[in-house]
Amino acid sequence: MRVKKTALAAAGLGLALTLAACGQNAATPSAGGASSAPAAASGAKVGVILPETASSARWEGFDKPLLTAAMAKQGLQADIQNAQGDEQKFSTLADGMISSGVKVLVIASISSEGGAAVEAKAKAQGIPVIDYDRLNLGGTSGYYVSFDNVKVGALQGQGLADALKAKPGAQVIQIEGAPTDNNATLFYNGQQTVLQPLFASGALKLVEKQAIPKWDNQVGGTTFEQILTKNGGKVDGVAAANDGLAGAIITVLTKVGLNGKVPVTGQDATPDGLQAILRGDQYMTVFKDISKEAEATAQLAGALAKGDASGADAIATASSDDPTGKRTVKSVLLTPELITKDNVKTVVDAGAVKASEICVPATQAACDQLGIK
């Protein structure tokens, strides 16, 4: 997949991708673009389907409340449901929302195949679809809102490289996300822009890499333990695709007395992940300000509910290529941020987590030192 910027090309790194942080997250809708006067968006119903709760705390803990508030701010009625990792439930929820007459459908799908099937049904009923956080390859959505996901992976790779720079030949294990999730592919591609040259030069040594179906944390932990055992219990760094997988890996490292000695990456800046960073068990995470993702999605949904295509296009100023569907999708691509112990306070100051969620007895001293209150 290739993502294009409208104004700024990403620095090389040998990808078949051109990345863009989006321009503005909001825009004044244009009066043009509709053949007749658009209906008012106020009170329009928007269906939102989130993928699961098992692998990450973000969907229910962050996305749902933030989307609820952002949709209400746009005068929209949001029906937000979670498919709980079940493809059939995902499809059933979509059928119900389409039948109920939603004006816009927002989906964070479990797989591209499932998402594309839902989009085809919505298209047949004239309902616009926004891919939320994950682009459905081979789908028909008109818009996509997410973060610069190759950049997310590049931050993970850079974080691990920084942590291991004083250890030439350090042995690295990569535990990646679900192979059915296009984002997981992008995260891996981003990691490789930093790590592959280091593997090639011998500065780092790749022990093994493994994708984890459904982002299953338990499977991720078991897989990591098997790789570690096969490698004689030796590892110097772990590229974990998100905080949930990182937590499972840290559990294994703790069991063998290596926690705090082996840098582990993550993503999502969850309370558990931030606690692990403050304890010294996890080296870094990636902060994706989901409030901005929710706001951009609600703004797009508001424009689409009014039939204001020009207004929606003014919001989605970047674009993403879907090679499977041979299409270009109008996009909002937000900028992620690398978080280590030194700047955990950034996440608190942004209002993404509360100090009380991460400053617990095991981390209180670190919170005091960093001024997190």
VEXSENU-219927 format. One record per residue: x, z, y of N, C-alpha, C in turn; residue in one letter. Coordinates in steps of 0.02 Angstrom, whole numbers, plus 50000, padded with zeros to 5 digits. Layout:
XZYXZYXZYA;...
***
This chain:
500425000049941500005000050000500435000050062M;500214996450112500594996050174500154998250231R;500415002850271500045005250328500385002850391V;500004999850438500304997050498500135001150559K;500605001650605500485004750669500224999650717K;499885001850767499684997150819500224996550872T;500615001750883501095001450938501795003150917A;501875006650861502545009250846502685008350772L;503205004650755503395003750685503795009750663A;503685012050602504045017750576504765015750562A;505215020550564505915019150550505975016750478A;506365011550468506485007850407506345011350342G;506855013650310506835017250247506635012950188L;506635006550195506575002050139505895001850106G;505365004050139504705003750109504374997150122L;503894995550079503454989850095502864992550134A;503004997350178502485000450217502705000750289L;502244999850334502385001150404501895006550423T;502155012150446501745017950457501575018850529L;500995021950541500825023250610500475029850616A;500675033650666500255039150687499725035850730A;499115038450726498595035050763498705035850838C;498375031650876498425032250948498045038350970G;497445037350995497045043051016496595045150959Q;496425051550957495965054050907495255053350932N;495165051850995494495051051023494515045251071A;493945042151080493905036751128493195036251153A;493115033951214492445033051241492135026951209T;491575027751173491285021951139491115016351188P;491255010251165491105004451206490365002951202S;490104999951255489404998251255489264991951215A;489794988151199489704981851163489704982751089G;489644977051053489724977050981489084977150941G;488514978650972487894978750935487434973450963A;487064970150918486624964750940485994967350972S;485834973750958485254976850988485444983851008S;485014987151048485184993851071485244998551012A;485805002251006485905006750950485455012850954P;485275015450895484875021550893485305027450912A;484995032750935485355038750954485665041950893A;486275044650900486605047950844486345055050835A;486065057950887485855064950885485375066150826S;485575070850784485165072550727485255068050667G;485645062750672485755058250615486085061950558A;485885060250498486135063650439486755060050412K;487285063850399487905061150371488055064750305V;488155060850253488335063750189489095064150182G;489335069850159490055070850149490175073450079V;490605070050040490765072349973491505073949969I;491665080149952492355082349943492515082249868L;493155081749849493315080349779493305086049729P;493565091849749493645097249700493855103649734E;493925108949694494165115349721494735118249679T;494875115249621495335118349574496065117849595A;496275112249624496985111249637497215113449705S;496755113749753496945115449821496395119349856S;496605124449894496125128449931495875124849993A;496165119150011496015116050075495295113550080R;495025110650026494385107150031493815111650053W;493755117450021493215122150040493435126850095E;494075128650095494315133450144494425130650214G;494605124150218494755120950282494285115250298F;494285110150254493915104050270493165105250279D;492855108950235492125109850239491915113150304K;492185119050322491965122050385492155118050446P;492735114850445492945110950503492525104650511L;492355101350456491915095550459491215097550482L;490985103250457490315105650478490285106650553T;490795109950581490805111250653490895104750693A;491335100350669491465094050706490845089550706A;490495089250650489885085150646489345087950692M;489275094550693488775097650736488925096150810A;489575096250827489785094750895489575087750916K;489555083150868489355076250882488595075250877Q;488225080850865487505080350859487275077550793G;487685078350741487535075650675487335081250627L;486925079550579486755084250526487185082550466Q;487625086950447488085085650392487845088850327A;487785084850275487645087250208488305086750170D;488645092550162489315092550133489285095650063I;489475091650013489465093849943490155092849912Q;490275096349857490915095849823490795093549751N;491165088549729491075085749662491425089749608A;491815094849626492135099249579492545095549526Q;492875090149547493305086449502492955082349449G;492295081649454491895078249404491675071449431D;491915066049400491755059349424491005057949421E;490675060249368489955059149363489585062849418Q;489795068949432489475072849485489585069449552K;490185066849562490345063249624489855057449634F;489745053549580489285047949583488565050149595S;488365055549561487685058149568487555060749639T;488045064249666487965066749735487885060849783L;488295055649773488245049849816487565046449810A;487315045849749486655042749739486115046649776D;486155053249772485665057449807485695056649882G;486305056349909486385055649981486145048850005M;486305043649966486075036949984485305036549983I;485015039549931484285039549925483945043449981S;484305048650006484005052950058484035049650127S;484375043950132484385040250195484925042350243G;485515044450217486055046150264486245039850304V;486435040850366486635035350409487365033350399K;487765038150376488485037050363488675041050301V;489115038450261489375042150203490125043050211L;490355049250204491065050950209491285053450141V;491795050350111491995052350044492745053550038I;492925059250008493605060549985493555060149909A;493715054449881493565053149811494065056349763S;493855056949701494285059449647494765053949625I;494515047849623494915042049605494695036049645S;495125031149652494945025049689494375021449654S;494385021449588493855017949551493175020949565E;493135027649562492505031049575492285030049647G;492765030449693492605029549763492365022549778G;492695017549748492495010549759491795009149733A;491625012249676490955011249648490415014149694A;490555019949723490075022949770490025018649833V;490585016049856490565011949916490155005549907E;490185002849847489794996849833489044998349837A;488845004149813488145006149816487925007149889K;488355010549927488195011749997488145005250036A;488605000650023488604994250057487964990450043K;487724990749982487104987249963486504989850002A;486554996150026486014999150065486154998950139Q;486694995750159486864995150229487125001550260G;487415005950219487665012350244488425011950253I;488685012850313489405012650323489745018650290P;490355017350265490735022550229491405023750264V;491585030150270492245032150294492625035250236I;493205032350219493645035650170493975041450206D;493875047450179494145053450211494755055850171Y;495325056050203495945058650176496265054150124D;495855050750081496125046450029495815039550035R;496225034450038495985027550040495815025349969L;495215022349961495015019849896495245012649888N;495755011649847496005004949835495485000849798L;495364994749822494854990649791494154992149816G;494104996549866493454998449893493224993849949G;492684995949983492404991950037492274995950100T;492575001850104492475005950164492715002350226S;492385003550281492585000350344493115004350381G;493165010850365493615015250403493955020350357Y;494515022750380494925027550342495225032550391Y;495145038950377495435044250418495875048650374V;496505049350394496965053350355497575054950397S;498095057150362498745058250394499215052650372F;499775052050405500285047350386500605050050322D;500335047850265500495051150202501185049450175N;501455043750192502155042450175502605047150215V;502425048450277502795053150318502765060150288K;502185062050260502125068550226502655069050171V;502695063850130503195063950076503905063850102G;504025060150156504695059950184504895066850210A;504425070550238504565077350260504745081850200L;504385080950145504545084850085505255083150060Q;505405076750058506065074650037506615077250083G;506485076950148506975079350196507065086850192Q;506515090450182506565097650175506995099550115G;506885096150059507275097749999508005095850009L;508125090050040508805087950053509175092850098A;508825095250149509125100250194509305106650157D;508855108750113508955115050077509535114550028A;509685108450004510205107549953510845104349980L;510895103550046511465099850074512135103150060K;512135109650048512775113050034512925113349959A;512525109749919512605110049846512655102949818K;513225099649824513295092749798513145092349724P;512765087049705512595086149635512035090549611G;511675093749658511125098249640510615094649597A;510345098149546509875095249499509155096349524Q;508785090949527508115090949556507585088749505V;507035092349505506445090449465505895088649514I;505545083049502504995080949544504335081749506Q;503875085649534503205086549506502715083749556I;502425077949538502005074149585501265075049571E;500845072349616500125072949611499825068049562G;499155067749562498785063749514498935056249521A;499065052849466499215045649470498605041549492P;498005044449488497405040949511497275041749585T;497665045949619497575047349690498085043249729D;497845038549769498305034349808498755038449853N;498505044049879498915048349921499535050849883N;499435052549819499995055049780500545049849775A;500355043549769500835038049769501205037649835T;500835038349890501145038149956501615043949967L;501425049949944501865055749951502525054449914F;502455051849853503055050449812503485045049846Y;503165039749871503545034549905503925037449965N;503605041950001503935045050058504525049450037G;504435053249984504985057249957505585052849940Q;505425047249909505965042849885506365039749941Q;506065038949999506455036150055507045040650073T;506975047050060507515051850073507915053250011V;507575054449955507915056849895508265051349855L;507975045349851508275040249809508985038449830Q;509135037649895509835036349913510305042049893P;510045048149893510465053849873510565053949798L;510055051949760510135051249688510635045749672F;510575040149708511015034449696511745035949711A;511855040049761512545041749781512845047449740S;512415051049704512655056749666512635063249705G;512415062949768512355069049808511855073849777A;511335070949746510855074749708510765071349640L;510535075049590510425072349524509695073349504K;509355067949487508665068549464508655070349390L;508355076049375508285078249305507705074449273V;507115074749305506525071349280505985071649333E;505535066649331504955066649376504335065849333K;503785069049354503175068649316502565069249361Q;502095064649355501455065049391500985069549351A;500565073249386500115078049355499395075849362I;499055074249307498355072049310497915077149346P;497485074649389496995078649425497305084149468K;497955083549483498305088649522498225095549490W;498165095749425498025102049389498625106749392D;498525112349427499085117049437499355119849371N;498905121449325499115124249261499535119249223Q;499305113049221499685107749188500355106649223V;500335107049290500955106249328501475111549311G;501245117849306501695123249288501975122449218G;501545120649171501755119649102502245113849096T;502095108449131502535102549130503225104349158T;503225107849215503865109949245504255114349197F;503925118949164504275123549118504575119649060E;504215114649035504485110648980505105106749001Q;505075103849062505655100149087506245104849097I;506105110749126506635115649138506965117849073L;506555119249023506825121348958507245115848927T;507005109748931507375104048903508045103048938K;508075105249002508695104449040509125110749036N;508995114748986509405120748976509295126249027G;508695126249057508525131449106508855130449173G;509125124449185509485123149247509075118949295K;509015121149357508705117249411508945120149477V;509065115849525509305118049591508775117049645D;508305112549634507785111349683507195107749651G;506595108949679505985105949651505585102649707V;505435096249698504985092849743504285093449714A;503895098049741503195099049719502745095949771A;502245092149748501845088049794501365091949838A;501165097949818500745102049862500855109449848N;500535113649887500635120849881500365123549815D;499835120549789499565122849725500055121849668G;500345115849664500855114649613501475118949625L;501645119749689502225124049705502115131149679A;501505133649688501355140449665501435141149590G;501215136049552501285136149479502015135849459A;502395131949495503115131349481503475137949497I;503285141049552503595147449571503445152849519I;502855152549489502685157349435503185156649377T;503345150349360503825149149306504525151449327V;504715149849388505375151849413505445159449414L;504895162849432504905170249433505015172949363T;504705169849314504755172049245505475171649220K;505855166749246506545165949222507055168449274V;506815172049324507265175149373507575170449423G;507245164649435507535159849482507135159249547L;506585162849554506205162449617506625164949675N;506575161449730506975163249789507675160349788G;507875157749729508545154749722508495147149721K;507915144549705507805137349698507305135149751V;507495131049798507025128649849506475124349818P;505855125549839505275121949814504895119249875V;504695112949872504305110149927503555111249914T;503155109449964502435109949957502085105750009G;501435107050017501035103250065500365106750073Q;500085106350131499415108750150499435115250191D;500005118650194500055124850233499495129650217A;499375130750152498865135450130499105142650140T;498655147450143498875154450149499355156450093P;499205154450031499655156149975500345152849984D;500345146550006500975143150017501375146350073G;501045148150126501395151350183501645158250164L;501265161850124501515168350099502145167350058Q;502145162150015502725160849973503335159150016A;503225155550070503775153950115504045160250149I;503595164550171503805170750203504175175350155L;503975175150091504325179150040505005176250022R;505095169750036505715166350017505675162649952G;505085162349921505005158949857504885151449864D;504625149249921504505142149934504875140349997Q;505205134549997505625132850054505225129950112Y;504745125550097504385122250151503685120050127M;503275118550177502635115250164502545110150219T;502005106350216501845101550268501175103550299V;501175104450363500565106350400500215100050422F;499605099250399499175093850420498585097050455K;498545096250520498035099650559497355096550544D;497015099550496496385096650471495845096750523I;495905101050573495405100950627495405094150662S;495985091150670496035084550701495745079150656K;495865079950591495585075150542494825075550542E;494555081650544493835082550545493535079850610A;493865081150666493605078850731493585071250734E;494115067950711494135060650712493595057750667A;493495060850610492985058550563492295059250593T;492165064850625491515065950657491395061050714A;491915059650753491845054850807491685047850780Q;492025045950727491875039550695491165039350668L;490975044750634490295045050605489775044650660A;489905047950717489435047650772489345040650799G;489905037050806489865030150831489505025750780A;489655026450717489345022350665488605023850658L;488415030150665487705031950661487305028750716A;487625027350773487295024050829487345016450824K;487685014050773487785006850768488295004250816G;488725008550842489215006650893489885004950860D;489934998750836490544996550802491144996450850A;491034994550912491584994350960491855001350973S;491395006150978491615013050988492005015650929G;491795013950868492155016050809492845012850807A;492885006350824493525002850824494005005750875D;493745008250931494175011250982494475017850959A;494155021050910494415027350882494935025850828I;494775020950785495215019250729495705013850750A;496235015750784496695010950815497285009050770T;497365012250713497875010250665497545006250609A;497935003950562497645000250506498025001650442S;497675001050385497975002250320497814996350274S;498314994050238498224988450192498034990950123D;497534987950094497324989350026497514983249983D;498074983549948498284977649909497824976049851P;497494981149824497034979849769496424975949793T;496154978049849495574974649877495744968849923G;496394967849935496634962549979496264962850047K;496274968650077495924969750140496344974350185R;496174974350248496464978950296495914983550320T;496044990050319495544995050337495724998350404V;495264998250451495365001550515495445009050504K;495955011850535496165018650516496325023150575S;496265029650562496545034850604497065038250561V;497695038250583498245041150545498585046450588L;498515052650568498765058350607499465060350586L;499795064050628500505065750617500585072550584T;500925072950526501045079350492501665082850521P;501745089150503502315093050530502635097150474E;503295097050472503665100950423503675108350444L;503515112650396503505119950409503985123450362I;504455127150391504885131650353504745138750379T;505105143550354504995150450375505045151250450K;505495147750481505625148650552505025146750596D;504605142050573504045139950616503355140750582N;503305145450536502645147050506502155148950561V;502395152050614501965154350669501575148450699K;501855142450695501525136450721500835135550691T;500775136850626500145135950591499635141150614V;499875147150625499435152550649499215151150721V;499685149150762499535147750833499035142050839D;499035137350791498565131750793497865133850770A;497805139950744497155142350721496975140050651G;497465137050615497325134450548497265140050497A;497655145350506497595151350465497635157450510V;497385163050486497425169250523498045173150501K;498325176850548498905181050531498745185750474A;498125188250472497925192850420497925189650350S;497885183050348497875179550283498575178850254E;499075179150296499765178150270500205184250279I;500015188750323500415194850334500135200450291C;500375200650229500185205650180500785210150168V;500715215550129501285220050120501945216550101P;501905211550058502525208250035502845203950089A;502465202250141502725197750193502725200850262T;502505207050269502415210050334503065210350374Q;503605211950340504255212350376504435205550405A;504325200250367504475193450392504015191750450A;503385193650445502905192350500503125195850564C;503345202150556503575205950614504185202650647D;504635200350604505255197150628505095190650666Q;504585187050643504415180550671503885181050727L;503655187050741503155187950793502465185450775G;502305185550710501645183350688501175189350688I;500675189050731500215194750738499495192350735K;
***
